């Protein structure tokens, strides 16, 4: 059926003829020479139109989505690395193409879902199906569905990108071997048989991270057993880096992924504060991750080598980080010696807070509550108070000053935290009773009886020690 005949058919279904949507190529978001470009997607980029260039990926993403909607491009590919597509965003107008029976036309028609455009009409289903596959690849619809006369879906064909899984986690591709749009009259399946992407071999989360983070020059696993995987790496400036990655096997859990991302966004918003660990970069492939500056080590590893004044300085620095977060209505709920990174071991020692409760946030998506010696009593019931960071900083100070955590040796840690009777810090140490009083208040089981802020606690502790 010719184009004019198709439009006359469209007029028969509704009132006036409805033109076909414009046939435009997909868009892609790629990094080139330090900028993020929004341009047309082609396997060969020689003549591709560049629509915009931005310094930040998030700005380029917004520009790309606006361009996609304004000019009706079917989709936007976001490349996270030269050989990894991180995600595909679809224009809702190109989400679904259907082959269905039209009683009014007494024919099988190829139409966008919920759109009054008839691309093709045929007397029999097979001819309509073949025409549908041609429209699918010509216009880059996401999915073609063939519906029986009762409205049920009998078969479906997905866009060539989806059939080849180019946005699946951990799959790597040579751009020149990505599936091309067929130009002959063969079916979509047969037409692409010789243009399958080049799978570069079994990809692991580590290899995908290395490809997705070009600033990493080295990467090694630290712990890949929990909800959040940990890696150590070297950044291009030679600094030690840490990477926290949502377990790729759990990345499909939307709530878990959202809580990971939200926690990282809160952290990133504070990253200009000197007492907050520097965020190097964030990404989503092979699942959400954050790379940050590790400094010279953690307080957990280095505390015993520090002077008393230096340990107090760590508490004061973390109190400053907590205060900066509270001013943005963000409450640090996972302060531990391991999350305190030593920025410099030269006197005076300085520290920065990292992590910001990523793993705890992800665990809550699975109703799994982690109990540690630094867990506040209210957190055992899934609650958080404005003074929860005060309690946690108090437990960290206890560890730094006494050499061990509160409630060490207790058989049931959760019960011990609820009861709130840790050993007096002055017992067996050179600390004074005034330090006992400050820590006892910070570790109160009643959130309202604690110091009003982390800075107030740090000030009271400094007075008691000096």
C-alpha positions as CSV (number, residue, x, y, z in Angstrom):
1,X,0.0,0.0,0.0
2,X,1.4,3.4,-0.9
3,X,1.9,6.3,1.5
4,X,-1.1,8.1,0.2
5,X,-3.3,5.0,0.5
6,X,-2.0,4.5,4.0
7,X,-3.0,8.1,5.0
8,X,-6.4,7.6,3.4
9,X,-6.8,4.5,5.5
10,X,-5.9,6.6,8.6
11,X,-8.6,9.1,7.6
12,X,-11.1,6.2,7.5
13,X,-10.4,5.3,11.1
14,X,-10.7,8.8,12.4
15,X,-11.8,12.0,10.8
16,X,-8.9,13.7,9.2
17,X,-5.7,12.1,7.9
18,X,-2.9,11.9,10.4
19,X,0.7,12.1,9.0
20,X,3.3,9.6,10.0
21,X,5.7,10.7,12.7
22,X,9.1,11.9,11.4
23,X,11.6,9.2,10.7
24,X,14.6,10.3,12.7
25,X,17.6,8.3,14.0
26,X,18.1,7.5,17.7
27,X,20.2,9.9,19.8
28,X,23.2,9.0,21.8
29,X,25.1,10.6,24.7
30,X,28.9,10.1,24.4
31,X,32.0,11.6,26.0
32,X,34.5,13.2,23.6
33,X,37.5,15.4,24.5
34,X,36.2,16.1,28.0
35,X,32.7,17.1,26.9
36,X,29.4,15.1,26.8
37,X,27.9,15.2,23.3
38,X,24.3,14.7,22.3
39,X,24.3,13.5,18.7
40,X,22.6,11.2,16.2
41,X,23.3,7.5,16.6
42,X,25.0,5.9,13.6
43,X,27.5,3.1,13.4
44,X,29.6,5.4,11.3
45,X,29.8,8.8,12.9
46,X,31.3,10.7,10.0
47,X,28.2,12.7,9.2
48,X,26.3,12.5,12.5
49,X,24.7,15.7,13.6
50,X,25.8,17.0,17.0
51,X,22.9,18.8,18.8
52,X,24.6,19.9,22.0
53,X,27.8,19.7,24.1
54,X,27.9,20.0,27.9
55,X,30.6,19.9,30.5
56,X,28.6,17.7,32.9
57,X,26.9,14.4,32.0
58,X,23.7,15.3,33.9
59,X,23.3,18.5,31.9
60,X,23.8,16.5,28.6
61,X,21.2,14.0,29.7
62,X,18.7,16.7,30.2
63,X,19.5,18.2,26.8
64,X,19.3,14.8,25.2
65,X,15.9,14.0,26.6
66,X,14.6,17.5,25.6
67,X,15.9,17.0,22.1
68,X,14.4,13.5,21.9
69,X,10.9,14.8,22.9
70,X,11.0,18.0,20.9
71,X,12.0,16.4,17.6
72,X,10.5,13.0,18.2
73,X,13.6,10.9,18.1
74,X,12.7,7.3,19.1
75,X,15.3,6.8,21.8
76,X,18.5,8.0,23.5
77,X,21.5,5.7,24.2
78,X,23.7,6.7,27.1
79,X,27.3,5.3,26.7
80,X,29.1,4.9,30.0
81,X,32.3,3.9,28.2
82,X,33.4,3.5,24.6
83,X,32.2,-0.1,24.6
84,X,29.4,-0.1,27.2
85,X,25.9,1.3,26.8
86,X,24.7,2.2,30.3
87,X,21.0,2.6,29.4
88,X,18.4,3.3,26.7
89,X,15.7,5.9,27.2
90,X,12.7,5.6,25.0
91,X,10.4,8.3,23.7
92,X,6.9,7.2,24.9
93,X,5.6,7.8,21.3
94,X,7.8,5.0,20.1
95,X,7.3,2.5,23.0
96,X,5.0,0.1,21.2
97,X,3.9,-0.7,17.6
98,X,1.0,-3.2,17.1
99,X,-0.4,-5.3,14.4
100,X,-4.2,-5.7,15.1
101,X,-7.5,-6.2,13.5
102,X,-9.4,-3.1,12.6
103,X,-13.2,-3.8,12.3
104,X,-13.8,-0.4,10.8
105,X,-11.2,-0.9,8.0
106,X,-12.0,-4.7,7.8
107,X,-8.2,-5.2,7.6
108,X,-5.1,-6.0,9.7
109,X,-3.3,-2.7,10.4
110,X,0.1,-1.6,11.7
111,X,-0.4,1.2,14.2
112,X,1.5,2.8,17.1
113,X,-0.2,2.0,20.4
114,X,-2.9,4.6,21.2
115,X,-1.9,6.7,18.2
116,X,-4.3,7.4,15.2
117,X,-1.6,6.7,12.6
118,X,-2.0,3.7,10.3
119,X,1.4,2.7,8.8
120,X,0.0,-0.2,6.8
121,X,-3.2,-2.1,6.2
122,X,-3.4,-5.6,4.7
123,X,-6.1,-8.2,4.1
124,X,-4.2,-11.0,5.9
125,X,-2.2,-11.2,9.2
126,X,1.1,-12.4,7.7
127,X,1.4,-9.5,5.3
128,X,0.6,-7.0,8.1
129,X,3.2,-8.7,10.3
130,X,5.9,-8.4,7.7
131,X,5.0,-4.8,7.1
132,X,5.1,-4.3,10.9
133,X,8.7,-5.6,11.1
134,X,9.8,-3.2,8.4
135,X,8.2,-0.2,10.3
136,X,9.8,-1.4,13.5
137,X,13.3,-1.2,12.1
138,X,12.7,1.8,9.9
139,X,11.2,4.0,12.7
140,X,13.0,2.4,15.6
141,X,10.0,1.5,17.7
142,X,10.9,-0.3,20.9
143,X,8.6,-3.3,20.5
144,X,6.2,-4.8,17.9
145,X,3.2,-6.8,19.2
146,X,0.9,-8.9,17.1
147,X,-2.5,-9.1,18.7
148,X,-5.2,-11.7,18.0
149,X,-8.8,-10.6,17.2
150,X,-9.6,-10.9,20.9
151,X,-6.9,-8.5,21.8
152,X,-4.4,-10.9,23.3
153,X,-0.7,-10.7,22.3
154,X,0.3,-13.7,20.1
155,X,3.9,-12.7,19.4
156,X,6.3,-9.9,19.9
157,X,9.6,-8.6,18.3
158,X,11.9,-6.2,20.1
159,X,14.1,-3.4,18.7
160,X,17.5,-4.7,17.6
161,X,19.2,-3.0,20.5
162,X,17.1,-4.9,23.0
163,X,17.4,-8.2,21.2
164,X,21.1,-7.9,21.3
165,X,21.1,-6.7,25.0
166,X,23.4,-3.8,24.4
167,X,22.2,-2.1,27.7
168,X,22.5,-5.3,29.8
169,X,24.8,-5.0,32.8
170,X,28.4,-6.1,32.1
171,X,28.0,-6.7,28.3
172,X,30.7,-5.0,26.2
173,X,30.5,-4.1,22.5
174,X,32.7,-3.0,19.7
175,X,30.8,0.0,18.3
176,X,31.5,-1.0,14.7
177,X,29.8,-4.4,15.2
178,X,26.6,-3.1,16.8
179,X,23.6,-4.2,14.9
180,X,22.8,-2.0,11.9
181,X,19.4,-1.0,10.6
182,X,18.7,-3.5,7.7
183,X,18.2,-1.9,4.3
184,X,16.8,-4.9,2.3
185,X,13.3,-6.4,2.4
186,X,14.3,-9.4,4.6
187,X,12.8,-9.8,8.0
188,X,14.3,-8.1,11.0
189,X,15.6,-11.4,12.4
190,X,17.2,-12.6,9.1
191,X,18.5,-9.1,8.1
192,X,20.5,-8.8,11.3
193,X,22.0,-12.3,11.4
194,X,25.4,-11.1,10.2
195,X,25.5,-7.9,12.2
196,X,25.5,-9.3,15.7
197,X,27.6,-7.2,18.2
198,X,31.0,-8.5,19.1
199,X,30.8,-9.8,22.6
200,X,34.3,-9.2,23.9
201,X,34.1,-12.2,26.2
202,X,32.7,-12.8,29.7
203,X,32.6,-9.5,31.5
204,X,32.9,-9.3,35.3
205,X,31.9,-6.4,37.5
206,X,35.6,-5.6,37.9
207,X,36.2,-5.4,34.2
208,X,33.0,-3.4,33.6
209,X,34.0,-0.9,36.3
210,X,37.5,-0.5,34.7
211,X,35.8,0.2,31.4
212,X,33.2,2.5,32.9
213,X,35.7,4.5,35.0
214,X,38.4,5.8,32.7
215,X,40.2,7.6,35.5
216,X,41.0,4.3,37.3
217,X,44.5,3.0,36.6
218,X,44.2,0.0,38.9
219,X,41.4,-2.0,40.5
220,X,41.3,-4.8,43.0
221,X,38.5,-6.4,44.9
222,X,38.2,-5.9,48.7
223,X,34.8,-7.5,49.4
224,X,32.3,-8.7,46.9
225,X,30.1,-10.8,49.3
226,X,27.4,-8.3,50.6
227,X,24.8,-5.9,49.4
228,X,27.5,-3.4,48.5
229,X,30.7,-4.6,46.9
230,X,34.0,-2.8,47.8
231,X,37.0,-2.2,45.6
232,X,40.3,-0.4,45.9
233,X,41.8,1.5,43.0
234,X,44.3,4.2,41.9
235,X,43.0,7.4,40.4
236,X,44.8,9.2,37.6
237,X,46.2,11.7,40.1
238,X,47.9,8.8,41.9
239,X,45.6,9.0,44.9
240,X,44.1,5.9,46.5
241,X,40.5,5.5,45.7
242,X,37.6,3.3,47.0
243,X,34.6,2.2,45.0
244,X,31.3,1.1,46.4
245,X,29.2,-0.8,44.0
246,X,25.6,-2.1,44.5
247,X,25.7,-5.9,44.1
248,X,25.0,-6.3,40.4
249,X,22.7,-9.3,41.2
250,X,20.5,-6.9,43.2
251,X,20.6,-3.9,40.8
252,X,17.2,-4.9,39.3
253,X,15.6,-4.2,42.7
254,X,14.4,-0.7,42.1
255,X,14.0,0.3,45.8
256,X,17.5,-0.9,46.6
257,X,19.0,0.9,43.6
258,X,17.1,4.1,44.4
259,X,18.2,4.1,48.0
260,X,21.8,3.6,46.9
261,X,21.6,6.5,44.4
262,X,19.8,8.8,46.8
263,X,22.4,8.3,49.5
264,X,25.2,9.0,47.0
265,X,23.4,12.1,45.8
266,X,23.2,13.4,49.4
267,X,26.8,12.6,49.9
268,X,27.8,14.3,46.6
269,X,25.9,17.4,47.5
270,X,28.2,17.8,50.5
271,X,31.4,16.8,48.8
272,X,32.8,20.4,48.8
273,X,33.0,20.3,52.6
274,X,36.6,19.6,53.8
275,X,35.4,17.1,56.3
276,X,33.4,15.1,53.7
277,X,35.3,12.5,51.6
278,X,35.8,13.7,48.0
279,X,33.5,12.0,45.5
280,X,35.5,11.4,42.3
281,X,32.7,10.1,40.1
282,X,29.4,8.2,40.1
283,X,27.9,5.9,37.5
284,X,25.3,3.1,36.9
285,X,27.1,0.3,35.0
286,X,27.3,-2.6,35.8
287,X,25.1,-1.2,38.7
288,X,25.1,2.0,40.7
289,X,28.5,2.9,42.0
290,X,30.5,5.7,43.6
291,X,34.2,6.3,43.5
292,X,35.8,8.4,46.3
293,X,39.1,9.5,47.7
294,X,40.4,7.1,50.3
295,X,43.0,9.3,51.9
296,X,45.8,7.6,53.8
297,X,43.6,5.0,55.5
298,X,40.7,4.6,57.9
299,X,40.5,5.5,61.5
300,X,39.8,1.8,62.2
301,X,43.3,0.9,61.0
302,X,45.3,3.9,62.1
303,X,43.6,5.0,65.4
304,X,46.1,3.3,67.7
305,X,49.0,5.1,66.1
306,X,47.5,8.5,66.7
307,X,48.0,10.8,69.6
308,X,45.1,11.7,71.9
309,X,44.9,15.2,70.4
310,X,44.8,13.7,66.9
311,X,41.9,11.3,68.0
312,X,40.0,14.3,69.3
313,X,40.6,16.1,66.0
314,X,39.1,13.2,64.2
315,X,35.9,13.5,66.3
316,X,35.8,17.3,65.7
317,X,36.2,16.8,61.9
318,X,33.4,14.2,61.7
319,X,31.2,16.4,63.9
320,X,31.7,19.2,61.4
321,X,30.7,16.8,58.6
322,X,27.6,15.8,60.5
323,X,26.7,19.5,61.1
324,X,27.1,20.3,57.4
325,X,24.8,17.5,56.5
326,X,22.2,18.4,59.1
327,X,22.0,21.9,57.6
328,X,20.8,20.2,54.4
329,X,18.4,17.9,56.4
330,X,20.7,14.9,55.8
331,X,21.6,12.8,58.8
332,X,24.6,10.6,58.8
333,X,23.4,7.2,60.1
334,X,26.5,5.0,59.6
335,X,29.4,6.6,61.4
336,X,32.0,4.0,62.1
337,X,35.8,4.0,62.4
338,X,35.9,2.4,59.0
339,X,33.9,5.2,57.4
340,X,36.3,7.8,58.7
341,X,39.1,8.4,56.2
342,X,42.3,10.0,57.3
343,X,43.0,12.8,54.9
344,X,46.5,13.5,56.3
345,X,48.6,11.9,59.0
346,X,50.8,14.9,59.4
347,X,50.0,16.9,62.6
348,X,47.3,18.1,62.9
349,X,45.7,14.9,61.6
350,X,42.5,15.6,59.6
351,X,39.7,13.3,58.7
352,X,36.7,13.1,56.3
353,X,33.5,11.1,56.5
354,X,32.8,8.6,53.7
355,X,30.1,6.0,52.8
356,X,27.2,8.0,54.4
357,X,25.2,4.8,55.1
358,X,25.0,3.4,51.6
359,X,25.0,-0.3,52.8
360,X,22.5,0.4,55.6
361,X,20.2,2.2,53.1
362,X,20.4,-0.7,50.7
363,X,19.8,-3.3,53.4
364,X,16.5,-1.6,54.4
365,X,15.2,-2.3,51.0
366,X,15.4,-6.0,51.9
367,X,14.1,-5.4,55.4
368,X,17.5,-6.5,56.7
369,X,18.8,-4.4,59.6
370,X,22.5,-4.6,60.3
371,X,23.5,-4.4,64.0
372,X,27.0,-3.2,64.7
373,X,28.6,-1.8,67.9
374,X,27.9,1.7,66.4
375,X,24.1,1.1,65.9
376,X,21.9,3.5,67.9
377,X,19.1,2.0,69.9
378,X,16.4,3.6,67.8
379,X,17.9,2.1,64.6
380,X,17.1,-1.3,66.0
381,X,13.5,-0.5,65.3
382,X,14.1,1.1,62.0
383,X,13.9,4.7,63.3
384,X,16.3,7.6,63.0
385,X,16.4,10.7,65.3
386,X,18.2,14.0,64.7
387,X,20.6,12.9,67.5
388,X,21.3,9.4,66.0
389,X,24.6,10.8,64.6
390,X,25.5,12.0,68.1
391,X,25.1,8.5,69.5
392,X,27.2,7.0,66.6
393,X,29.9,9.6,67.0
394,X,29.9,8.9,70.7
395,X,30.5,5.2,70.1
396,X,33.3,6.1,67.7
397,X,34.9,8.4,70.3
398,X,34.6,5.6,72.8
399,X,36.5,3.3,70.4
400,X,39.1,5.9,69.7
401,X,39.7,6.7,73.4
402,X,39.4,3.2,75.0
403,X,40.8,1.0,72.2
404,X,37.6,-1.1,71.9
405,X,33.9,-0.6,71.2
406,X,31.2,-0.2,73.8
407,X,29.5,-3.5,74.8
408,X,32.5,-5.5,73.8
409,X,32.1,-9.2,74.8
410,X,28.3,-8.9,75.1
411,X,26.5,-12.1,73.9
412,X,23.5,-10.3,72.5
413,X,24.7,-7.0,71.0
414,X,21.2,-5.7,70.3
415,X,20.0,-6.3,73.9
416,X,23.1,-4.6,75.2
417,X,22.5,-1.5,73.0
418,X,18.8,-1.4,74.1
419,X,19.9,-1.6,77.8
420,X,22.6,1.0,77.3
421,X,25.1,0.1,80.1
422,X,28.6,0.2,78.6
423,X,31.6,-0.1,80.8
424,X,32.8,3.3,82.1
425,X,35.6,4.7,79.8
426,X,37.7,5.7,82.8
427,X,37.9,2.1,84.0
428,X,41.4,0.8,83.2
429,X,42.4,4.0,81.3
430,X,43.8,7.4,82.1
431,X,40.5,9.1,81.2
432,X,38.7,11.2,83.8
433,X,35.2,10.8,85.2
434,X,34.2,14.0,83.2
435,X,34.9,12.0,80.0
436,X,32.6,9.3,81.4
437,X,29.8,11.8,81.8
438,X,30.1,13.2,78.3
439,X,30.1,9.8,76.7
440,X,27.3,8.5,78.9
441,X,25.1,11.4,77.8
442,X,26.0,10.9,74.1
443,X,25.2,7.1,74.4
444,X,21.9,7.7,76.1
445,X,19.2,5.3,75.0
446,X,16.8,8.2,74.9
447,X,17.6,10.4,71.9
448,X,16.2,13.5,73.6
449,X,18.7,13.2,76.5
450,X,21.8,13.3,74.2
451,X,23.7,16.4,73.2
452,X,21.7,18.5,70.8
453,X,24.2,18.2,68.0
454,X,27.4,16.4,67.1
455,X,29.3,19.7,67.4
456,X,28.0,20.2,70.9
457,X,29.2,16.7,71.8
458,X,32.6,17.3,70.3
459,X,32.9,20.5,72.2
460,X,32.0,18.9,75.5
461,X,34.4,16.0,74.9
462,X,37.2,18.5,74.1
463,X,36.5,20.3,77.4
464,X,36.6,17.0,79.4
465,X,39.8,15.9,77.8
466,X,41.6,19.2,78.2
